[in-house]
């Protein structure tokens, strides 16, 4: 299945733009990386761009031709820890995809 | 009741106990993957609010309702049937029938584990949208998706097969997510499950 998510995150080389299962592209600045990710997303039928914090949590999310994912109106007391745990699993997947790009967490 | 209906809220009226969790979790996932919000009587465990009042309030806020009647069967210990699901279905249908204003826009999907089983215990619901998931979580996802696609008239929704693929990947990741939190995947509260699903969908589609 082709991933619809373009990840933007920091690595030892700079800022990466990556879809799972594909090689990442490295940029010198977050601004350039985000601009490329948004450009690619706009040229897709449906895509989302996720900018990650260092711990994997979502810092910014942009949707293109996809329904927005809505949060429950009730907040879990574990909300922050859940976001961190999910972010770590995602970042681990990205690191496993292209280990040379990444600094240790 | 006129003002509180939210067009992106879906009331999940389904059993939550261990035997039915796979179906429940799959329906909740499909609802969130479609860009809607799953609501359920279990979303507030600590409230002093009377349970029926809480259910009425959530029903009032939800335009859509998914009602799984699979658990309507004789309990092995008490030899009595469980009727919470039909009661909440009746409240939802009554709200649509007798409620004012946009409450009449409510729409329901009724699920059961076998087609036409409802005829033996609740034949008066004939004519509603009634489908069988055959106890299969992936079939429940596809039934949920197809019905919500038609009932909501939304156009940019993922297909059933795509949501099933997302769900398989989510189930693959869930033990690691839960492991980091010291939780068990099969005993998550509704709110924790809902948060994990939405966080995962925001990063993993």
Interface residues (C-beta under 8 A of the other chain):
Chain A: X1 X3 X4 X5 X7 X46 X48 X50 X52 X58 X61 X65 X66 X67 X68 X69 X70 X71 X72 X73 X74 X75 X76 X78 X79 X81 X82 X83 X84 X85 X86 X87 X88 X89 X90 X92
Chain B: X8 X32 X33 X34 X35 X36 X37 X38 X39 X43 X44 X154 X156 X157 X162 X165 X173 X176 X177 X178 X180 X181 X189 X191 X192 X194 X195 X196 X198 X199 X200 X201 X202 X203 X204 X205
